[in-house]
Amino acid sequence: MPASHLGTHLVDIGFRAVAHPDHPLHRLDRPVTGNDLKGHLQVVIRDSGTGNRADIGWLAAEHRWTVTHFDTALAALEAGLGFGWLPEHRLADALERGTLAALPLVAGGQYSAPLYLMFGDEDNAGPATRALARVLTDACRTAHPPGGA
């Protein structure tokens, strides 16, 4: 969240490290270490915002593909082209179908990132902007009610 803005926390998005079940990292038959990851292609999702060109979850792997959309990363991982961290809510189907499997990392197999609602200029936000903010807030509360229900 930019230091110059105030925001309302909406939800924490969980991410999980995954690869195709036939990926060599799954064939190690032991917990996967950071050194193990370095020799394999990492699929990284680039922040497409204009002000921030950060790569989400990049481990400085020697080989990486940077994509700009979660669906592109999902397709690459399901094709067995590498490993990466994807949002858990987007992985459920692939994990259930068996086209991806969670990597048994020694550490860092899961992490979460907060999602905030921020106004660029709240004082001058119009009714449509405020309505959208309410819809987003309500949707996040419905999907992830306080108390984990």
N, CA, C and O atoms as a GROMACS GRO file, in nm:
protein
  596
    1MET      N    1   0.085  -0.117   0.000
    1MET     CA    2   0.000   0.000   0.000
    1MET      C    3   0.090   0.123   0.000
    1MET      O    4   0.184   0.131   0.080
    2PRO      N    5   0.064   0.218  -0.087
    2PRO     CA    6   0.148   0.338  -0.090
    2PRO      C    7   0.147   0.411   0.044
    2PRO      O    8   0.042   0.423   0.108
    3ALA      N    9   0.261   0.459   0.084
    3ALA     CA   10   0.273   0.528   0.212
    3ALA      C   11   0.188   0.655   0.217
    3ALA      O   12   0.150   0.699   0.326
    4SER      N   13   0.159   0.713   0.103
    4SER     CA   14   0.086   0.839   0.100
    4SER      C   15  -0.066   0.821   0.101
    4SER      O   16  -0.139   0.919   0.092
    5HIS      N   17  -0.115   0.696   0.112
    5HIS     CA   18  -0.259   0.670   0.107
    5HIS      C   19  -0.306   0.596   0.232
    5HIS      O   20  -0.231   0.523   0.296
    6LEU      N   21  -0.431   0.617   0.264
    6LEU     CA   22  -0.498   0.538   0.365
    6LEU      C   23  -0.585   0.436   0.293
    6LEU      O   24  -0.639   0.465   0.185
    7GLY      N   25  -0.599   0.320   0.351
    7GLY     CA   26  -0.679   0.218   0.286
    7GLY      C   27  -0.754   0.134   0.386
    7GLY      O   28  -0.723   0.135   0.506
    8THR      N   29  -0.851   0.062   0.337
    8THR     CA   30  -0.930  -0.030   0.418
    8THR      C   31  -0.892  -0.171   0.379
    8THR      O   32  -0.901  -0.209   0.262
    9HIS      N   33  -0.849  -0.249   0.476
    9HIS     CA   34  -0.814  -0.388   0.448
    9HIS      C   35  -0.940  -0.464   0.410
    9HIS      O   36  -1.039  -0.462   0.484
   10LEU      N   37  -0.938  -0.531   0.296
   10LEU     CA   38  -1.052  -0.608   0.250
   10LEU      C   39  -1.038  -0.757   0.281
   10LEU      O   40  -1.129  -0.819   0.335
   11VAL      N   41  -0.922  -0.813   0.247
   11VAL     CA   42  -0.903  -0.957   0.262
   11VAL      C   43  -0.755  -0.989   0.243
   11VAL      O   44  -0.681  -0.913   0.180
   12ASP      N   45  -0.713  -1.101   0.298
   12ASP     CA   46  -0.580  -1.154   0.270
   12ASP      C   47  -0.595  -1.262   0.164
   12ASP      O   48  -0.678  -1.352   0.178
   13ILE      N   49  -0.515  -1.254   0.059
   13ILE     CA   50  -0.518  -1.351  -0.049
   13ILE      C   51  -0.406  -1.453  -0.023
   13ILE      O   52  -0.289  -1.416  -0.015
   14GLY      N   53  -0.443  -1.579  -0.012
   14GLY     CA   54  -0.344  -1.684   0.010
   14GLY      C   55  -0.283  -1.730  -0.121
   14GLY      O   56  -0.354  -1.746  -0.220
   15PHE      N   57  -0.153  -1.752  -0.120
   15PHE     CA   58  -0.080  -1.803  -0.236
   15PHE      C   59  -0.013  -1.935  -0.198
   15PHE      O   60   0.028  -1.954  -0.083
   16ARG      N   61  -0.002  -2.025  -0.294
   16ARG     CA   62   0.059  -2.156  -0.270
   16ARG      C   63   0.156  -2.189  -0.383
   16ARG      O   64   0.129  -2.160  -0.500
   17ALA      N   65   0.268  -2.248  -0.347
   17ALA     CA   66   0.368  -2.292  -0.446
   17ALA      C   67   0.319  -2.422  -0.509
   17ALA      O   68   0.284  -2.517  -0.439
   18VAL      N   69   0.319  -2.425  -0.642
   18VAL     CA   70   0.268  -2.541  -0.715
   18VAL      C   71   0.353  -2.569  -0.838
   18VAL      O   72   0.429  -2.485  -0.885
   19ALA      N   73   0.337  -2.690  -0.888
   19ALA     CA   74   0.395  -2.732  -1.016
   19ALA      C   75   0.313  -2.850  -1.065
   19ALA      O   76   0.237  -2.910  -0.989
   20HIS      N   77   0.329  -2.882  -1.192
   20HIS     CA   78   0.262  -3.000  -1.248
   20HIS      C   79   0.308  -3.123  -1.168
   20HIS      O   80   0.424  -3.129  -1.128
   21PRO      N   81   0.220  -3.220  -1.145
   21PRO     CA   82   0.259  -3.337  -1.066
   21PRO      C   83   0.379  -3.415  -1.121
   21PRO      O   84   0.449  -3.482  -1.045
   22ASP      N   85   0.405  -3.406  -1.252
   22ASP     CA   86   0.520  -3.474  -1.312
   22ASP      C   87   0.646  -3.388  -1.316
   22ASP      O   88   0.748  -3.431  -1.370
   23HIS      N   89   0.640  -3.268  -1.260
   23HIS     CA   90   0.756  -3.180  -1.260
   23HIS      C   91   0.869  -3.246  -1.179
   23HIS      O   92   0.841  -3.313  -1.080
   24PRO      N   93   0.994  -3.227  -1.220
   24PRO     CA   94   1.107  -3.287  -1.148
   24PRO      C   95   1.113  -3.252  -0.998
   24PRO      O   96   1.163  -3.331  -0.919
   25LEU      N   97   1.063  -3.137  -0.960
   25LEU     CA   98   1.065  -3.101  -0.817
   25LEU      C   99   0.978  -3.196  -0.734
   25LEU      O  100   1.007  -3.220  -0.617
   26HIS      N  101   0.872  -3.249  -0.794
   26HIS     CA  102   0.788  -3.344  -0.722
   26HIS      C  103   0.852  -3.483  -0.716
   26HIS      O  104   0.814  -3.566  -0.634
   27ARG      N  105   0.948  -3.508  -0.802
   27ARG     CA  106   1.013  -3.639  -0.805
   27ARG      C  107   1.132  -3.648  -0.710
   27ARG      O  108   1.200  -3.751  -0.706
   28LEU      N  109   1.160  -3.542  -0.635
   28LEU     CA  110   1.271  -3.546  -0.539
   28LEU      C  111   1.240  -3.639  -0.422
   28LEU      O  112   1.331  -3.688  -0.355
   29ASP      N  113   1.112  -3.662  -0.398
   29ASP     CA  114   1.068  -3.749  -0.287
   29ASP      C  115   1.122  -3.704  -0.151
   29ASP      O  116   1.157  -3.786  -0.066
   30ARG      N  117   1.130  -3.573  -0.134
   30ARG     CA  118   1.171  -3.513  -0.007
   30ARG      C  119   1.126  -3.368  -0.008
   30ARG      O  120   1.088  -3.317  -0.114
   31PRO      N  121   1.129  -3.302   0.106
   31PRO     CA  122   1.095  -3.159   0.106
   31PRO      C  123   1.187  -3.080   0.014
   31PRO      O  124   1.308  -3.104   0.010
   32VAL      N  125   1.129  -2.987  -0.060
   32VAL     CA  126   1.201  -2.907  -0.159
   32VAL      C  127   1.262  -2.784  -0.090
   32VAL      O  128   1.196  -2.717  -0.012
   33THR      N  129   1.388  -2.756  -0.122
   33THR     CA  130   1.459  -2.643  -0.063
   33THR      C  131   1.470  -2.529  -0.165
   33THR      O  132   1.440  -2.546  -0.283
   34GLY      N  133   1.512  -2.414  -0.116
   34GLY     CA  134   1.536  -2.300  -0.204
   34GLY      C  135   1.642  -2.331  -0.308
   34GLY      O  136   1.631  -2.287  -0.422
   35ASN      N  137   1.745  -2.406  -0.272
   35ASN     CA  138   1.849  -2.444  -0.368
   35ASN      C  139   1.792  -2.532  -0.477
   35ASN      O  140   1.833  -2.522  -0.593
   36ASP      N  141   1.697  -2.620  -0.442
   36ASP     CA  142   1.633  -2.704  -0.544
   36ASP      C  143   1.560  -2.618  -0.647
   36ASP      O  144   1.563  -2.649  -0.766
   37LEU      N  145   1.495  -2.512  -0.601
   37LEU     CA  146   1.417  -2.427  -0.691
   37LEU      C  147   1.504  -2.351  -0.791
   37LEU      O  148   1.460  -2.324  -0.903
   38LYS      N  149   1.626  -2.317  -0.751
   38LYS     CA  150   1.710  -2.231  -0.835
   38LYS      C  151   1.738  -2.288  -0.973
   38LYS      O  152   1.758  -2.211  -1.068
   39GLY      N  153   1.741  -2.418  -0.987
   39GLY     CA  154   1.773  -2.477  -1.116
   39GLY      C  155   1.654  -2.498  -1.207
   39GLY      O  156   1.668  -2.555  -1.315
   40HIS      N  157   1.535  -2.452  -1.165
   40HIS     CA  158   1.414  -2.476  -1.244
   40HIS      C  159   1.349  -2.344  -1.283
   40HIS      O  160   1.367  -2.242  -1.217
   41LEU      N  161   1.274  -2.348  -1.391
   41LEU     CA  162   1.204  -2.231  -1.440
   41LEU      C  163   1.094  -2.190  -1.342
   41LEU      O  164   1.011  -2.271  -1.302
   42GLN      N  165   1.095  -2.063  -1.304
   42GLN     CA  166   0.989  -2.009  -1.219
   42GLN      C  167   0.899  -1.921  -1.304
   42GLN      O  168   0.946  -1.834  -1.378
   43VAL      N  169   0.769  -1.943  -1.292
   43VAL     CA  170   0.671  -1.859  -1.360
   43VAL      C  171   0.630  -1.751  -1.260
   43VAL      O  172   0.582  -1.781  -1.150
   44VAL      N  173   0.651  -1.626  -1.298
   44VAL     CA  174   0.631  -1.512  -1.210
   44VAL      C  175   0.524  -1.421  -1.269
   44VAL      O  176   0.521  -1.396  -1.390
   45ILE      N  177   0.436  -1.373  -1.184
   45ILE     CA  178   0.332  -1.281  -1.229
   45ILE      C  179   0.377  -1.138  -1.202
   45ILE      O  180   0.406  -1.101  -1.088
   46ARG      N  181   0.382  -1.059  -1.307
   46ARG     CA  182   0.425  -0.920  -1.294
   46ARG      C  183   0.308  -0.833  -1.258
   46ARG      O  184   0.198  -0.850  -1.310
   47ASP      N  185   0.331  -0.739  -1.168
   47ASP     CA  186   0.230  -0.639  -1.134
   47ASP      C  187   0.212  -0.550  -1.256
   47ASP      O  188   0.308  -0.487  -1.301
   48SER      N  189   0.091  -0.544  -1.308
   48SER     CA  190   0.067  -0.467  -1.431
   48SER      C  191   0.031  -0.322  -1.405
   48SER      O  192   0.004  -0.248  -1.500
   49GLY      N  193   0.030  -0.280  -1.278
   49GLY     CA  194   0.003  -0.140  -1.248
   49GLY      C  195   0.112  -0.051  -1.305
   49GLY      O  196   0.226  -0.093  -1.318
   50THR      N  197   0.076   0.072  -1.338
   50THR     CA  198   0.173   0.161  -1.402
   50THR      C  199   0.281   0.209  -1.307
   50THR      O  200   0.392   0.239  -1.352
   51GLY      N  201   0.252   0.216  -1.179
   51GLY     CA  202   0.351   0.270  -1.085
   51GLY      C  203   0.440   0.167  -1.021
   51GLY      O  204   0.540   0.203  -0.959
   52ASN      N  205   0.406   0.039  -1.033
   52ASN     CA  206   0.481  -0.063  -0.962
   52ASN      C  207   0.511  -0.178  -1.056
   52ASN      O  208   0.419  -0.247  -1.101
   53ARG      N  209   0.634  -0.198  -1.087
   53ARG     CA  210   0.674  -0.308  -1.176
   53ARG      C  211   0.736  -0.423  -1.097
   53ARG      O  212   0.834  -0.483  -1.141
   54ALA      N  213   0.681  -0.453  -0.980
   54ALA     CA  214   0.731  -0.561  -0.897
   54ALA      C  215   0.686  -0.696  -0.954
   54ALA      O  216   0.582  -0.705  -1.018
   55ASP      N  217   0.765  -0.797  -0.929
   55ASP     CA  218   0.731  -0.933  -0.966
   55ASP      C  219   0.687  -1.006  -0.841
   55ASP      O  220   0.763  -1.015  -0.744
   56ILE      N  221   0.564  -1.060  -0.842
   56ILE     CA  222   0.508  -1.124  -0.725
   56ILE      C  223   0.574  -1.260  -0.704
   56ILE      O  224   0.566  -1.347  -0.790
   57GLY      N  225   0.637  -1.278  -0.588
   57GLY     CA  226   0.691  -1.407  -0.550
   57GLY      C  227   0.820  -1.448  -0.618
   57GLY      O  228   0.860  -1.564  -0.608
   58TRP      N  229   0.888  -1.358  -0.688
   58TRP     CA  230   1.011  -1.397  -0.757
   58TRP      C  231   1.119  -1.428  -0.657
   58TRP      O  232   1.144  -1.349  -0.566
   59LEU      N  233   1.184  -1.542  -0.672
   59LEU     CA  234   1.290  -1.587  -0.582
   59LEU      C  235   1.429  -1.566  -0.638
   59LEU      O  236   1.525  -1.621  -0.585
   60ALA      N  237   1.441  -1.490  -0.742
   60ALA     CA  238   1.569  -1.471  -0.810
   60ALA      C  239   1.618  -1.603  -0.870
   60ALA      O  240   1.738  -1.628  -0.875
   61ALA      N  241   1.525  -1.686  -0.916
   61ALA     CA  242   1.562  -1.809  -0.984
   61ALA      C  243   1.641  -1.773  -1.110
   61ALA      O  244   1.618  -1.669  -1.171
   62GLU      N  245   1.733  -1.860  -1.147
   62GLU     CA  246   1.816  -1.835  -1.265
   62GLU      C  247   1.732  -1.824  -1.392
   62GLU      O  248   1.764  -1.746  -1.482
   63HIS      N  249   1.626  -1.902  -1.398
   63HIS     CA  250   1.540  -1.904  -1.517
   63HIS      C  251   1.399  -1.869  -1.475
   63HIS      O  252   1.344  -1.928  -1.382
   64ARG      N  253   1.341  -1.771  -1.544
   64ARG     CA  254   1.203  -1.736  -1.513
   64ARG      C  255   1.132  -1.686  -1.636
   64ARG      O  256   1.192  -1.632  -1.730
   65TRP      N  257   1.002  -1.704  -1.633
   65TRP     CA  258   0.913  -1.644  -1.731
   65TRP      C  259   0.824  -1.550  -1.653
   65TRP      O  260   0.765  -1.587  -1.552
   66THR      N  261   0.816  -1.428  -1.701
   66THR     CA  262   0.731  -1.329  -1.637
   66THR      C  263   0.607  -1.310  -1.722
   66THR      O  264   0.616  -1.281  -1.841
   67VAL      N  265   0.492  -1.327  -1.660
   67VAL     CA  266   0.364  -1.310  -1.729
   67VAL      C  267   0.284  -1.201  -1.658
   67VAL      O  268   0.316  -1.164  -1.545
   68THR      N  269   0.182  -1.151  -1.724
   68THR     CA  270   0.105  -1.041  -1.665
   68THR      C  271  -0.033  -1.082  -1.618
   68THR      O  272  -0.110  -0.997  -1.572
   69HIS      N  273  -0.067  -1.210  -1.628
   69HIS     CA  274  -0.202  -1.251  -1.590
   69HIS      C  275  -0.197  -1.386  -1.520
   69HIS      O  276  -0.119  -1.474  -1.557
   70PHE      N  277  -0.282  -1.402  -1.420
   70PHE     CA  278  -0.287  -1.527  -1.346
   70PHE      C  279  -0.322  -1.645  -1.437
   70PHE      O  280  -0.266  -1.753  -1.421
   71ASP      N  281  -0.414  -1.626  -1.532
   71ASP     CA  282  -0.453  -1.736  -1.621
   71ASP      C  283  -0.337  -1.782  -1.707
   71ASP      O  284  -0.326  -1.901  -1.736
   72THR      N  285  -0.250  -1.691  -1.748
   72THR     CA  286  -0.133  -1.728  -1.825
   72THR      C  287  -0.037  -1.811  -1.740
   72THR      O  288   0.017  -1.911  -1.787
   73ALA      N  289  -0.018  -1.769  -1.617
   73ALA     CA  290   0.068  -1.844  -1.526
   73ALA      C  291   0.010  -1.982  -1.500
   73ALA      O  292   0.083  -2.082  -1.501
   74LEU      N  293  -0.119  -1.990  -1.478
   74LEU     CA  294  -0.186  -2.117  -1.453
   74LEU      C  295  -0.167  -2.211  -1.572
   74LEU      O  296  -0.134  -2.328  -1.553
   75ALA      N  297  -0.188  -2.162  -1.692
   75ALA     CA  298  -0.172  -2.245  -1.812
   75ALA      C  299  -0.028  -2.295  -1.827
   75ALA      O  300  -0.006  -2.411  -1.860
   76ALA      N  301   0.069  -2.209  -1.802
   76ALA     CA  302   0.210  -2.249  -1.812
   76ALA      C  303   0.244  -2.357  -1.710
   76ALA      O  304   0.313  -2.453  -1.741
   77LEU      N  305   0.195  -2.340  -1.588
   77LEU     CA  306   0.223  -2.438  -1.483
   77LEU      C  307   0.153  -2.570  -1.512
   77LEU      O  308   0.212  -2.677  -1.492
   78GLU      N  309   0.028  -2.565  -1.557
   78GLU     CA  310  -0.044  -2.688  -1.590
   78GLU      C  311   0.021  -2.761  -1.708
   78GLU      O  312   0.009  -2.883  -1.719
   79ALA      N  313   0.090  -2.688  -1.794
   79ALA     CA  314   0.162  -2.749  -1.906
   79ALA      C  315   0.296  -2.809  -1.863
   79ALA      O  316   0.366  -2.870  -1.944
   80GLY      N  317   0.332  -2.792  -1.735
   80GLY     CA  318   0.456  -2.849  -1.683
   80GLY      C  319   0.580  -2.767  -1.711
   80GLY      O  320   0.691  -2.820  -1.706
   81LEU      N  321   0.563  -2.639  -1.740
   81LEU     CA  322   0.676  -2.556  -1.781
   81LEU      C  323   0.757  -2.498  -1.666
   81LEU      O  324   0.862  -2.439  -1.690
   82GLY      N  325   0.712  -2.514  -1.542
   82GLY     CA  326   0.787  -2.458  -1.431
   82GLY      C  327   0.710  -2.471  -1.302
   82GLY      O  328   0.618  -2.552  -1.289
   83PHE      N  329   0.750  -2.388  -1.205
   83PHE     CA  330   0.682  -2.381  -1.076
   83PHE      C  331   0.648  -2.236  -1.048
   83PHE      O  332   0.702  -2.146  -1.112
   84GLY      N  333   0.560  -2.214  -0.954
   84GLY     CA  334   0.527  -2.077  -0.917
   84GLY      C  335   0.425  -2.073  -0.805
   84GLY      O  336   0.373  -2.176  -0.762
   85TRP      N  337   0.399  -1.953  -0.759
   85TRP     CA  338   0.298  -1.929  -0.654
   85TRP      C  339   0.176  -1.867  -0.718
   85TRP      O  340   0.187  -1.766  -0.789
   86LEU      N  341   0.061  -1.926  -0.695
   86LEU     CA  342  -0.065  -1.874  -0.747
   86LEU      C  343  -0.165  -1.860  -0.634
   86LEU      O  344  -0.153  -1.926  -0.531
   87PRO      N  345  -0.265  -1.773  -0.653
   87PRO     CA  346  -0.367  -1.755  -0.549
   87PRO      C  347  -0.444  -1.886  -0.524
   87PRO      O  348  -0.487  -1.952  -0.618
   88GLU      N  349  -0.459  -1.920  -0.397
   88GLU     CA  350  -0.524  -2.046  -0.362
   88GLU      C  351  -0.666  -2.057  -0.419
   88GLU      O  352  -0.708  -2.164  -0.461
   89HIS      N  353  -0.740  -1.945  -0.420
   89HIS     CA  354  -0.877  -1.954  -0.470
   89HIS      C  355  -0.882  -1.982  -0.620
   89HIS      O  356  -0.983  -2.031  -0.671
   90ARG      N  357  -0.775  -1.953  -0.691
   90ARG     CA  358  -0.769  -1.983  -0.834
   90ARG      C  359  -0.712  -2.122  -0.860
   90ARG      O  360  -0.721  -2.172  -0.973
   91LEU      N  361  -0.654  -2.186  -0.759
   91LEU     CA  362  -0.590  -2.316  -0.774
   91LEU      C  363  -0.682  -2.433  -0.743
   91LEU      O  364  -0.653  -2.546  -0.781
   92ALA      N  365  -0.792  -2.407  -0.674
   92ALA     CA  366  -0.875  -2.517  -0.624
   92ALA      C  367  -0.911  -2.618  -0.732
   92ALA      O  368  -0.896  -2.738  -0.710
   93ASP      N  369  -0.956  -2.573  -0.847
   93ASP     CA  370  -0.995  -2.664  -0.954
   93ASP      C  371  -0.876  -2.744  -1.007
   93ASP      O  372  -0.886  -2.865  -1.029
   94ALA      N  373  -0.763  -2.677  -1.028
   94ALA     CA  374  -0.645  -2.745  -1.082
   94ALA      C  375  -0.592  -2.848  -0.982
   94ALA      O  376  -0.548  -2.956  -1.023
   95LEU      N  377  -0.596  -2.816  -0.854
   95LEU     CA  378  -0.551  -2.912  -0.753
   95LEU      C  379  -0.646  -3.032  -0.747
   95LEU      O  380  -0.602  -3.146  -0.736
   96GLU      N  381  -0.776  -3.005  -0.756
   96GLU     CA  382  -0.876  -3.112  -0.753
   96GLU      C  383  -0.864  -3.202  -0.876
   96GLU      O  384  -0.875  -3.324  -0.865
   97ARG      N  385  -0.842  -3.143  -0.994
   97ARG     CA  386  -0.827  -3.220  -1.118
   97ARG      C  387  -0.693  -3.294  -1.124
   97ARG      O  388  -0.677  -3.389  -1.201
   98GLY      N  389  -0.598  -3.250  -1.042
   98GLY     CA  390  -0.466  -3.312  -1.043
   98GLY      C  391  -0.374  -3.259  -1.150
   98GLY      O  392  -0.271  -3.320  -1.180
   99THR      N  393  -0.409  -3.144  -1.211
   99THR     CA  394  -0.321  -3.084  -1.312
   99THR      C  395  -0.211  -3.003  -1.248
   99THR      O  396  -0.113  -2.968  -1.315
  100LEU      N  397  -0.224  -2.971  -1.120
  100LEU     CA  398  -0.119  -2.908  -1.040
  100LEU      C  399  -0.116  -2.976  -0.905
  100LEU      O  400  -0.216  -3.033  -0.860
  101ALA      N  401   0.000  -2.970  -0.840
  101ALA     CA  402   0.015  -3.023  -0.705
  101ALA      C  403   0.099  -2.926  -0.624
  101ALA      O  404   0.194  -2.866  -0.675
  102ALA      N  405   0.063  -2.911  -0.497
  102ALA     CA  406   0.138  -2.823  -0.408
  102ALA      C  407   0.280  -2.877  -0.390
  102ALA      O  408   0.300  -2.996  -0.371
  103LEU      N  409   0.377  -2.788  -0.397
  103LEU     CA  410   0.516  -2.829  -0.376
  103LEU      C  411   0.542  -2.844  -0.226
  103LEU      O  412   0.502  -2.759  -0.147
  104PRO      N  413   0.608  -2.952  -0.187
  104PRO     CA  414   0.638  -2.973  -0.045
  104PRO      C  415   0.763  -2.895  -0.003
  104PRO      O  416   0.868  -2.954   0.024
  105LEU      N  417   0.751  -2.764   0.002
  105LEU     CA  418   0.867  -2.680   0.035
  105LEU      C  419   0.902  -2.690   0.184
  105LEU      O  420   0.814  -2.704   0.269
  106VAL      N  421   1.031  -2.683   0.213
  106VAL     CA  422   1.078  -2.680   0.351
  106VAL      C  423   1.019  -2.559   0.421
  106VAL      O  424   0.976  -2.568   0.536
  107ALA      N  425   1.015  -2.446   0.354
  107ALA     CA  426   0.958  -2.322   0.407
  107ALA      C  427   0.908  -2.239   0.290
  107ALA      O  428   0.961  -2.248   0.180
  108GLY      N  429   0.805  -2.159   0.315
  108GLY     CA  430   0.758  -2.065   0.214
  108GLY      C  431   0.662  -2.122   0.111
  108GLY      O  432   0.640  -2.058   0.008
  109GLY      N  433   0.607  -2.238   0.136
  109GLY     CA  434   0.514  -2.296   0.041
  109GLY      C  435   0.384  -2.221   0.029
  109GLY      O  436   0.313  -2.232  -0.070
  110GLN      N  437   0.353  -2.144   0.132
  110GLN     CA  438   0.233  -2.061   0.133
  110GLN      C  439   0.267  -1.924   0.188
  110GLN      O  440   0.354  -1.910   0.275
  111TYR      N  441   0.199  -1.823   0.137
  111TYR     CA  442   0.208  -1.690   0.195
  111TYR      C  443   0.079  -1.617   0.164
  111TYR      O  444  -0.002  -1.664   0.084
  112SER      N  445   0.058  -1.504   0.227
  112SER     CA  446  -0.062  -1.426   0.198
  112SER      C  447  -0.023  -1.282   0.172
  112SER      O  448   0.077  -1.231   0.222
  113ALA      N  449  -0.107  -1.218   0.091
  113ALA     CA  450  -0.087  -1.078   0.057
  113ALA      C  451  -0.218  -1.004   0.085
  113ALA      O  452  -0.324  -1.049   0.044
  114PRO      N  453  -0.210  -0.892   0.156
  114PRO     CA  454  -0.332  -0.817   0.186
  114PRO      C  455  -0.384  -0.742   0.064
  114PRO      O  456  -0.306  -0.693  -0.018
  115LEU      N  457  -0.516  -0.734   0.054
  115LEU     CA  458  -0.581  -0.656  -0.049
  115LEU      C  459  -0.650  -0.539   0.019
  115LEU      O  460  -0.732  -0.558   0.109
  116TYR      N  461  -0.618  -0.418  -0.023
  116TYR     CA  462  -0.673  -0.297   0.036
  116TYR      C  463  -0.759  -0.222  -0.066
  116TYR      O  464  -0.734  -0.228  -0.186
  117LEU      N  465  -0.858  -0.153  -0.015
  117LEU     CA  466  -0.936  -0.060  -0.095
  117LEU      C  467  -0.884   0.080  -0.065
  117LEU      O  468  -0.880   0.123   0.050
  118MET      N  469  -0.844   0.152  -0.171
  118MET     CA  470  -0.793   0.288  -0.155
  118MET      C  471  -0.857   0.379  -0.258
  118MET      O  472  -0.885   0.338  -0.370
  119PHE      N  473  -0.879   0.500  -0.219
  119PHE     CA  474  -0.927   0.603  -0.310
  119PHE      C  475  -0.808   0.689  -0.350
  119PHE      O  476  -0.725   0.723  -0.267
  120GLY      N  477  -0.801   0.724  -0.478
  120GLY     CA  478  -0.698   0.817  -0.522
  120GLY      C  479  -0.721   0.955  -0.462
  120GLY      O  480  -0.626   1.024  -0.426
  121ASP      N  481  -0.847   0.995  -0.453
  121ASP     CA  482  -0.886   1.124  -0.396
  121ASP      C  483  -1.025   1.106  -0.335
  121ASP      O  484  -1.126   1.137  -0.399
  122GLU      N  485  -1.030   1.057  -0.212
  122GLU     CA  486  -1.158   1.022  -0.151
  122GLU      C  487  -1.252   1.142  -0.139
  122GLU      O  488  -1.373   1.128  -0.153
  123ASP      N  489  -1.196   1.259  -0.113
  123ASP     CA  490  -1.281   1.377  -0.098
  123ASP      C  491  -1.358   1.411  -0.226
  123ASP      O  492  -1.467   1.467  -0.220
  124ASN      N  493  -1.302   1.376  -0.339
  124ASN     CA  494  -1.367   1.407  -0.466
  124ASN      C  495  -1.424   1.285  -0.538
  124ASN      O  496  -1.460   1.291  -0.655
  125ALA      N  497  -1.431   1.173  -0.465
  125ALA     CA  498  -1.488   1.052  -0.526
  125ALA      C  499  -1.638   1.071  -0.547
  125ALA      O  500  -1.709   1.117  -0.458
  126GLY      N  501  -1.683   1.036  -0.665
  126GLY     CA  502  -1.824   1.053  -0.698
  126GLY      C  503  -1.908   0.935  -0.653
  126GLY      O  504  -1.856   0.839  -0.596
  127PRO      N  505  -2.039   0.942  -0.679
  127PRO     CA  506  -2.129   0.836  -0.634
  127PRO      C  507  -2.100   0.699  -0.697
  127PRO      O  508  -2.115   0.597  -0.630
  128ALA      N  509  -2.058   0.696  -0.821
  128ALA     CA  510  -2.028   0.568  -0.885
  128ALA      C  511  -1.904   0.504  -0.821
  128ALA      O  512  -1.902   0.383  -0.797
  129THR      N  513  -1.803   0.584  -0.793
  129THR     CA  514  -1.682   0.533  -0.727
  129THR      C  515  -1.714   0.480  -0.589
  129THR      O  516  -1.666   0.374  -0.550
  130ARG      N  517  -1.796   0.553  -0.515
  130ARG     CA  518  -1.834   0.509  -0.381
  130ARG      C  519  -1.921   0.382  -0.386
  130ARG      O  520  -1.910   0.296  -0.300
  131ALA      N  521  -2.007   0.373  -0.487
  131ALA     CA  522  -2.089   0.252  -0.503
  131ALA      C  523  -2.000   0.131  -0.533
  131ALA      O  524  -2.021   0.023  -0.478
  132LEU      N  525  -1.902   0.150  -0.620
  132LEU     CA  526  -1.810   0.041  -0.651
  132LEU      C  527  -1.733  -0.001  -0.525
  132LEU      O  528  -1.714  -0.120  -0.502
  133ALA      N  529  -1.690   0.095  -0.446
  133ALA     CA  530  -1.619   0.062  -0.322
  133ALA      C  531  -1.708  -0.021  -0.229
  133ALA      O  532  -1.661  -0.117  -0.168
  134ARG      N  533  -1.836   0.013  -0.219
  134ARG     CA  534  -1.929  -0.065  -0.135
  134ARG      C  535  -1.946  -0.206  -0.189
  134ARG      O  536  -1.947  -0.302  -0.112
  135VAL      N  537  -1.960  -0.219  -0.321
  135VAL     CA  538  -1.977  -0.351  -0.382
  135VAL      C  539  -1.854  -0.438  -0.355
  135VAL      O  540  -1.866  -0.555  -0.316
  136LEU      N  541  -1.736  -0.382  -0.375
  136LEU     CA  542  -1.612  -0.458  -0.350
  136LEU      C  543  -1.600  -0.499  -0.203
  136LEU      O  544  -1.565  -0.612  -0.173
  137THR      N  545  -1.629  -0.406  -0.114
  137THR     CA  546  -1.621  -0.434   0.030
  137THR      C  547  -1.720  -0.542   0.068
  137THR      O  548  -1.686  -0.636   0.140
  138ASP      N  549  -1.844  -0.530   0.022
  138ASP     CA  550  -1.946  -0.631   0.052
  138ASP      C  551  -1.909  -0.768  -0.005
  138ASP      O  552  -1.927  -0.869   0.061
  139ALA      N  553  -1.857  -0.771  -0.126
  139ALA     CA  554  -1.819  -0.898  -0.189
  139ALA      C  555  -1.708  -0.966  -0.110
  139ALA      O  556  -1.711  -1.088  -0.092
  140CYS      N  557  -1.611  -0.890  -0.064
  140CYS     CA  558  -1.502  -0.948   0.014
  140CYS      C  559  -1.552  -0.998   0.149
  140CYS      O  560  -1.508  -1.103   0.196
  141ARG      N  561  -1.642  -0.925   0.211
  141ARG     CA  562  -1.697  -0.969   0.340
  141ARG      C  563  -1.783  -1.094   0.324
  141ARG      O  564  -1.784  -1.180   0.411
  142THR      N  565  -1.856  -1.103   0.212
  142THR     CA  566  -1.939  -1.221   0.188
  142THR      C  567  -1.853  -1.344   0.162
  142THR      O  568  -1.880  -1.452   0.214
  143ALA      N  569  -1.748  -1.326   0.081
  143ALA     CA  570  -1.660  -1.438   0.047
  143ALA      C  571  -1.572  -1.478   0.165
  143ALA      O  572  -1.538  -1.596   0.180
  144HIS      N  573  -1.534  -1.382   0.248
  144HIS     CA  574  -1.443  -1.404   0.360
  144HIS      C  575  -1.496  -1.333   0.484
  144HIS      O  576  -1.440  -1.231   0.523
  145PRO      N  577  -1.602  -1.386   0.547
  145PRO     CA  578  -1.660  -1.316   0.662
  145PRO      C  579  -1.562  -1.309   0.778
  145PRO      O  580  -1.480  -1.399   0.796
  146PRO      N  581  -1.570  -1.202   0.859
  146PRO     CA  582  -1.484  -1.192   0.978
  146PRO      C  583  -1.505  -1.314   1.067
  146PRO      O  584  -1.618  -1.362   1.082
  147GLY      N  585  -1.398  -1.363   1.124
  147GLY     CA  586  -1.406  -1.478   1.211
  147GLY      C  587  -1.390  -1.610   1.138
  147GLY      O  588  -1.397  -1.717   1.199
  148GLY      N  589  -1.367  -1.603   1.004
  148GLY     CA  590  -1.338  -1.724   0.927
  148GLY      C  591  -1.455  -1.815   0.903
  148GLY      O  592  -1.435  -1.934   0.877
  149ALA      N  593  -1.578  -1.766   0.910
  149ALA     CA  594  -1.695  -1.852   0.889
  149ALA      C  595  -1.706  -1.895   0.744
  149ALA      O  596  -1.798  -1.968   0.708
   0.00000   0.00000   0.00000
